Amino acid sequence: MRTTILMLLLLLSTAVGAQRTVVSGMVTDGATGKPLAGANVTAGGLSVVTNGDGFFILKADTTVATLTVSHVGYRSGRVGVTAGEQRIRLQPATVRLHEVLVVAGDARELVMSAISKIRHNYSQRPELYRCFYRETAMKRQRYITVAEGVVDMYKTGYQSGTYRDRVAIRKGRRLLSARQGDTLGIKVQGGPTVPVMMDLVKNQEQLFTADELDCYDLTMDIPTAIGDRQQFVVTMKPRRSLPYALYHGKLYIDQETLAFTRIELSLDVSDRQKATNVMLVKKPLGVRFRPKELSLLIDYRQGADGLTRMSYLRTTFRFNCDWRRRLFATSFTAFCEMAVTSSEPSASQPIRGRDSFDQRDAFFDKVDYFRDPQFWQDYNIIEPTESLDRAVHRLLKRAR
């Protein structure tokens, strides 16, 4: 009898221990009360990002006692978890510069110093990341496609190139508008491999070579803070005309470590043909393509070991399409975002080639349709915004 009771207690404790903790809430500006989109919420080794409504949900294997929240221009918030939905208000950061660092200094010299410290500031070992990926397409203000998934991303050390970096889809789903007028195919080439290709700190030849930097005017901007860490801000804009389109942007550099912590880029679309060559892979016959925007945001976050790692990436495509014999053009927007939700720094086994996602493929073609309401189970995801949530319900009704 005692043995039976003991076994039951052990089973009960195991079951309780296996239960996941789910913490949700909203992050807002402490002064205005406005929701803060893109705030990073972490607990232990797990991380999520707030959606456009400032909302987040985080799922952990163990009890979560404290959350750390950070956002550009705000002091980090470290809050104890209470029952119910969390309400986290971040206060604007006061920027204090180190006396030995002069903001009016040489911006190019600062950027070159940051590049020289990449081998010290970023991991030199292979690592495996668990990520949440979502891409959506809109026709005017209406969503016409949604695809999302959980992926594994394998990255070699930052002293290596990206040729061995791989992405594998662990789970995914998609949804397509059934309206006959929504026939324009919008597919993002590369899908979840974009963070591999667009990790500009690692893939330096895309932006951080001497020849590429010579194409830009670099100037010091007003410094800011990301969480509790003070940042230099360098503004870049094209200084010459080239056969291909350049970017306008900002580089955020940690004042203490000189690590790149945030990169914001926006393609110069003043030359329509150059911008089209960058943005467009293929289009239906008879359609005229007019580029409006291609922007890129990459966030990096310093870990407990002092190393900086990619934490979030978002791309935005905006363009107009018009068909010959039609009076008005139609506007389209495509978004992609990927957030690193956990990492295994000690992992060294690469993703095998036959298991990896090919950058020439479209993510939308590789996953199943929406069906199971419990699809995500224990995975950490970026919660959909209210407008996207409503759109998914409408699309599901039409699909039935």
C-alpha positions as CSV (number, residue, x, y, z in Angstrom):
1,M,0.0,0.0,0.0
2,R,2.8,2.4,0.9
3,T,4.6,1.6,-2.3
4,T,1.4,2.3,-4.3
5,I,0.9,5.6,-2.6
6,L,4.5,6.6,-3.2
7,M,4.3,5.7,-6.9
8,L,1.1,7.8,-7.2
9,L,2.8,10.7,-5.5
10,L,5.8,10.4,-7.8
11,L,3.5,10.3,-10.9
12,L,1.5,13.3,-9.6
13,S,4.7,15.3,-9.0
14,T,5.9,14.4,-12.5
15,A,2.7,15.4,-14.1
16,V,2.7,18.7,-12.2
17,G,6.3,19.3,-13.2
18,A,5.4,18.7,-16.8
19,Q,2.8,21.4,-16.9
20,R,3.8,24.5,-18.7
21,T,3.6,28.0,-17.3
22,V,1.8,30.5,-19.6
23,V,2.4,34.2,-19.0
24,S,0.7,36.8,-21.1
25,G,0.3,40.6,-20.9
26,M,0.8,43.9,-22.5
27,V,3.7,46.3,-22.7
28,T,3.0,50.0,-22.9
29,D,4.7,53.4,-22.8
30,G,4.9,54.5,-19.2
31,A,4.2,58.1,-20.1
32,T,1.5,57.9,-22.7
33,G,0.0,54.4,-22.1
34,K,0.4,53.6,-25.9
35,P,1.1,49.9,-26.7
36,L,4.7,49.2,-27.6
37,A,5.1,46.9,-30.6
38,G,8.4,44.9,-31.0
39,A,9.3,44.9,-27.3
40,N,11.5,42.0,-26.3
41,V,10.2,39.9,-23.4
42,T,12.5,37.3,-21.9
43,A,12.4,34.8,-19.0
44,G,15.4,32.6,-18.5
45,G,16.5,31.3,-21.9
46,L,13.1,32.0,-23.6
47,S,12.1,35.1,-25.5
48,V,9.1,36.5,-27.4
49,V,8.3,39.8,-29.1
50,T,5.2,41.9,-28.5
51,N,2.8,42.2,-31.5
52,G,1.5,45.4,-33.0
53,D,-1.0,45.8,-30.2
54,G,1.8,45.5,-27.5
55,F,0.6,42.0,-26.5
56,F,2.7,38.9,-25.8
57,I,2.3,35.4,-24.6
58,L,5.2,33.2,-23.3
59,K,5.2,29.5,-22.5
60,A,7.8,28.0,-20.2
61,D,8.6,24.5,-18.9
62,T,9.1,25.9,-15.3
63,T,7.5,28.5,-13.1
64,V,8.3,32.0,-14.4
65,A,8.9,34.4,-11.5
66,T,10.4,37.4,-13.4
67,L,10.2,39.0,-16.8
68,T,12.7,41.3,-18.4
69,V,11.3,43.6,-21.1
70,S,13.4,45.9,-23.3
71,H,12.6,48.3,-26.2
72,V,14.5,51.0,-28.1
73,G,14.5,54.2,-26.3
74,Y,13.3,52.8,-22.9
75,R,14.8,51.5,-19.7
76,S,14.6,47.8,-19.2
77,G,11.7,46.6,-17.1
78,R,12.2,43.8,-14.7
79,V,8.9,42.8,-13.2
80,G,7.7,40.0,-11.0
81,V,5.0,37.8,-12.5
82,T,1.6,38.1,-10.8
83,A,-1.7,36.2,-11.3
84,G,-3.6,37.1,-14.4
85,E,-2.5,39.3,-17.3
86,Q,0.7,41.3,-16.8
87,R,0.6,45.0,-17.3
88,I,4.2,46.3,-18.0
89,R,4.9,50.0,-18.4
90,L,8.3,51.0,-19.7
91,Q,9.8,54.4,-18.9
92,P,11.7,56.4,-21.5
93,A,15.5,56.1,-21.0
94,T,17.7,59.0,-20.1
95,V,20.9,58.8,-22.2
96,R,24.2,59.3,-20.5
97,L,27.3,59.3,-22.6
98,H,30.7,58.0,-21.4
99,E,33.0,60.9,-20.9
100,V,35.7,59.4,-23.1
101,L,33.4,58.9,-26.0
102,V,32.5,61.9,-28.2
103,V,29.2,61.8,-30.2
104,A,30.5,64.3,-32.7
105,G,33.4,61.9,-33.6
106,D,34.1,60.1,-36.9
107,A,31.1,57.9,-37.7
108,R,33.0,55.8,-40.2
109,E,35.8,55.2,-37.7
110,L,33.2,54.1,-35.1
111,V,31.6,51.7,-37.6
112,M,35.0,50.2,-38.6
113,S,35.8,49.7,-34.9
114,A,32.5,47.9,-34.4
115,I,33.3,45.7,-37.4
116,S,36.7,44.8,-36.0
117,K,35.1,43.7,-32.7
118,I,32.6,41.3,-34.3
119,R,34.9,38.3,-33.6
120,H,34.9,39.3,-29.9
121,N,31.2,40.3,-29.5
122,Y,29.5,37.4,-31.4
123,S,29.6,33.6,-30.9
124,Q,32.5,31.8,-32.6
125,R,30.8,28.4,-32.0
126,P,28.0,26.7,-33.9
127,E,24.6,27.3,-32.3
128,L,21.0,26.1,-32.9
129,Y,18.1,28.5,-32.5
130,R,14.4,27.8,-32.2
131,C,12.5,30.5,-34.1
132,F,8.9,31.6,-34.9
133,Y,8.4,32.8,-38.5
134,R,5.4,34.5,-40.0
135,E,4.7,36.0,-43.4
136,T,1.6,37.8,-44.6
137,A,0.3,39.5,-47.7
138,M,-2.3,42.2,-48.0
139,K,-4.3,43.6,-50.9
140,R,-5.0,47.2,-50.0
141,Q,-6.0,46.9,-46.3
142,R,-7.2,43.3,-46.5
143,Y,-5.1,40.2,-45.7
144,I,-5.1,37.7,-48.5
145,T,-2.4,35.2,-47.3
146,V,-1.0,34.1,-44.0
147,A,1.7,31.6,-43.4
148,E,3.6,30.9,-40.2
149,G,5.7,28.2,-38.6
150,V,8.3,27.1,-36.0
151,V,11.7,26.6,-37.5
152,D,15.2,25.6,-36.4
153,M,18.1,27.8,-37.5
154,Y,21.6,26.4,-37.4
155,K,24.4,29.0,-37.5
156,T,28.1,28.5,-37.6
157,G,30.4,30.8,-35.7
158,Y,30.7,34.4,-36.8
159,Q,34.2,33.9,-38.1
160,S,32.7,31.6,-40.8
161,G,30.6,32.4,-43.8
162,T,26.9,31.5,-44.1
163,Y,27.4,28.7,-46.6
164,R,26.8,26.0,-43.9
165,D,24.0,27.9,-42.1
166,R,20.7,26.1,-42.5
167,V,17.0,26.4,-41.6
168,A,14.6,23.5,-41.1
169,I,10.8,23.7,-40.8
170,R,9.6,22.0,-37.6
171,K,5.9,22.9,-38.0
172,G,3.9,25.3,-40.2
173,R,0.5,26.2,-41.6
174,R,-0.9,28.5,-44.3
175,L,-4.1,30.2,-45.3
176,L,-5.1,31.7,-48.7
177,S,-8.0,34.0,-49.6
178,A,-10.7,32.3,-51.6
179,R,-11.8,35.4,-53.4
180,Q,-11.5,35.3,-57.2
181,G,-10.1,38.8,-57.3
182,D,-7.1,37.8,-55.0
183,T,-5.3,35.9,-57.7
184,L,-2.0,37.8,-57.7
185,G,0.6,35.5,-56.3
186,I,2.8,37.1,-53.7
187,K,5.6,34.8,-52.5
188,V,8.6,35.8,-50.5
189,Q,11.7,34.1,-51.9
190,G,13.8,32.6,-49.2
191,G,11.2,32.7,-46.5
192,P,12.8,31.7,-43.2
193,T,16.3,31.6,-44.7
194,V,16.1,35.4,-45.0
195,P,17.6,35.8,-41.5
196,V,20.5,33.7,-42.6
197,M,21.1,35.8,-45.7
198,M,20.4,39.1,-44.0
199,D,22.4,38.6,-40.9
200,L,24.5,41.6,-42.0
201,V,26.9,41.3,-39.0
202,K,27.9,37.8,-40.2
203,N,27.3,38.3,-43.9
204,Q,29.4,41.4,-44.0
205,E,30.0,41.6,-47.7
206,Q,26.4,42.9,-48.1
207,L,27.1,46.1,-46.3
208,F,30.1,46.1,-44.0
209,T,33.0,46.0,-46.5
210,A,35.2,49.1,-47.1
211,D,34.0,49.3,-50.7
212,E,30.3,49.2,-49.7
213,L,30.7,51.7,-46.9
214,D,32.4,54.1,-49.3
215,C,29.1,54.3,-51.1
216,Y,27.5,56.0,-48.1
217,D,27.7,59.2,-46.1
218,L,27.9,58.2,-42.4
219,T,27.0,60.7,-39.7
220,M,26.5,60.5,-35.9
221,D,22.9,60.9,-34.8
222,I,21.3,61.5,-31.4
223,P,22.3,58.6,-29.1
224,T,19.6,56.4,-27.5
225,A,19.2,53.4,-25.2
226,I,18.0,49.8,-25.8
227,G,17.0,48.4,-22.4
228,D,19.7,49.5,-19.9
229,R,22.5,49.8,-22.5
230,Q,23.4,53.1,-24.1
231,Q,23.8,53.1,-27.9
232,F,25.6,55.2,-30.5
233,V,23.4,55.8,-33.5
234,V,24.9,56.2,-37.0
235,T,22.8,57.5,-39.9
236,M,23.7,56.3,-43.4
237,K,22.5,57.6,-46.8
238,P,23.7,57.0,-50.4
239,R,26.5,59.3,-51.5
240,R,26.8,58.2,-55.1
241,S,24.8,56.6,-57.9
242,L,25.5,53.0,-58.7
243,P,24.0,50.4,-61.2
244,Y,22.0,49.0,-58.2
245,A,19.9,50.6,-55.5
246,L,21.4,51.6,-52.1
247,Y,19.8,52.0,-48.7
248,H,19.0,54.7,-46.2
249,G,19.4,53.5,-42.6
250,K,20.5,53.6,-39.0
251,L,23.1,51.5,-37.2
252,Y,22.9,51.1,-33.4
253,I,26.2,50.4,-31.7
254,D,26.6,49.5,-28.0
255,Q,28.7,52.2,-26.3
256,E,30.4,49.8,-24.0
257,T,31.1,46.7,-26.3
258,L,30.8,48.4,-29.7
259,A,28.5,45.5,-30.8
260,F,25.9,46.1,-33.5
261,T,22.6,45.8,-31.6
262,R,20.1,47.1,-34.2
263,I,20.2,47.7,-38.0
264,E,17.4,49.6,-39.8
265,L,17.5,49.8,-43.6
266,S,15.2,51.2,-46.2
267,L,15.8,50.7,-49.9
268,D,16.2,53.9,-52.0
269,V,13.2,53.6,-54.4
270,S,13.8,56.9,-56.2
271,D,15.0,55.0,-59.3
272,R,12.1,52.6,-60.0
273,Q,14.0,50.2,-62.2
274,K,16.9,49.7,-59.7
275,A,14.4,49.1,-56.9
276,T,12.4,46.7,-59.0
277,N,15.5,44.7,-59.8
278,V,16.1,44.2,-56.0
279,M,12.5,43.5,-55.0
280,L,10.9,41.6,-57.8
281,V,11.5,37.9,-58.6
282,K,8.7,37.3,-61.0
283,K,5.2,38.6,-61.8
284,P,2.2,37.6,-63.9
285,L,2.2,38.6,-67.5
286,G,0.5,41.9,-68.3
287,V,1.1,43.3,-64.7
288,R,3.1,46.5,-64.2
289,F,5.1,46.6,-60.9
290,R,5.7,49.9,-59.1
291,P,8.0,49.6,-56.0
292,K,7.0,51.6,-52.9
293,E,9.1,50.3,-50.0
294,L,11.5,47.6,-49.0
295,S,12.6,47.9,-45.4
296,L,14.6,45.7,-43.1
297,L,14.9,45.7,-39.3
298,I,17.4,43.4,-37.4
299,D,17.7,43.3,-33.6
300,Y,20.6,41.7,-31.8
301,R,20.5,41.0,-28.0
302,Q,23.4,40.5,-25.5
303,G,23.1,37.2,-23.6
304,A,24.1,36.3,-20.1
305,D,27.5,35.1,-21.4
306,G,28.3,38.6,-22.8
307,L,27.9,37.6,-26.4
308,T,25.4,39.3,-28.8
309,R,23.0,37.2,-30.9
310,M,20.3,37.9,-33.5
311,S,16.9,38.1,-31.8
312,Y,14.4,39.5,-34.3
313,L,14.2,40.3,-38.0
314,R,11.4,42.0,-40.0
315,T,11.1,42.9,-43.6
316,T,8.4,44.9,-45.3
317,F,7.6,45.0,-49.0
318,R,5.1,47.6,-50.4
319,F,4.3,47.9,-54.1
320,N,1.6,48.8,-56.5
321,C,0.5,46.6,-59.4
322,D,-1.7,47.7,-62.3
323,W,-3.1,45.7,-65.2
324,R,-3.2,47.2,-68.7
325,R,-6.7,48.5,-69.5
326,R,-7.4,49.2,-65.8
327,L,-7.8,52.7,-64.5
328,F,-6.4,52.4,-61.0
329,A,-3.4,50.5,-59.5
330,T,-3.8,48.1,-56.6
331,S,-1.5,48.4,-53.6
332,F,0.0,45.3,-52.0
333,T,2.0,44.8,-48.8
334,A,4.0,41.7,-47.7
335,F,5.5,41.3,-44.2
336,C,7.9,38.7,-42.9
337,E,9.1,38.4,-39.4
338,M,11.2,35.9,-37.4
339,A,11.8,35.9,-33.7
340,V,14.4,33.7,-31.9
341,T,12.5,32.1,-29.0
342,S,15.3,30.0,-27.5
343,S,18.8,28.9,-28.3
344,E,21.2,26.0,-27.6
345,P,24.7,27.5,-27.6
346,S,26.3,24.1,-27.1
347,A,24.6,22.4,-30.1
348,S,27.0,21.6,-32.8
349,Q,25.1,19.2,-35.1
350,P,24.3,20.9,-38.3
351,I,20.9,20.6,-40.1
352,R,21.3,18.0,-42.8
353,G,20.9,19.2,-46.4
354,R,17.9,17.1,-47.2
355,D,16.1,18.4,-44.0
356,S,16.9,22.1,-44.8
357,F,14.7,24.7,-46.4
358,D,16.0,25.9,-49.8
359,Q,16.3,29.6,-50.1
360,R,15.0,29.4,-53.7
361,D,11.7,28.0,-52.3
362,A,8.7,29.8,-51.0
363,F,7.7,29.0,-47.4
364,F,4.0,29.2,-48.4
365,D,4.4,26.2,-50.6
366,K,6.0,24.0,-48.0
367,V,3.4,24.0,-45.2
368,D,-0.1,22.7,-44.7
369,Y,-3.4,24.6,-44.5
370,F,-4.9,25.9,-41.2
371,R,-7.0,23.2,-39.5
372,D,-6.1,22.4,-35.9
373,P,-7.0,25.1,-33.4
374,Q,-4.5,23.7,-31.0
375,F,-1.8,23.7,-33.7
376,W,0.9,25.5,-31.7
377,Q,0.5,23.7,-28.4
378,D,3.6,24.5,-26.3
379,Y,5.6,26.5,-28.9
380,N,6.3,30.1,-28.3
381,I,5.0,32.4,-31.1
382,I,4.3,36.0,-31.8
383,E,0.7,36.6,-31.1
384,P,-1.2,37.9,-34.1
385,T,-2.4,41.5,-34.0
386,E,-6.1,42.1,-33.6
387,S,-6.5,42.9,-37.3
388,L,-4.7,39.8,-38.4
389,D,-6.7,37.7,-35.9
390,R,-9.9,38.9,-37.4
391,A,-8.6,38.3,-40.9
392,V,-7.7,34.7,-40.1
393,H,-11.2,34.0,-38.9
394,R,-12.8,35.5,-42.0
395,L,-10.4,33.6,-44.3
396,L,-11.2,30.4,-42.4
397,K,-14.9,30.9,-42.9
398,R,-14.5,31.4,-46.6
399,A,-12.2,28.4,-46.9
400,R,-15.0,26.2,-45.4
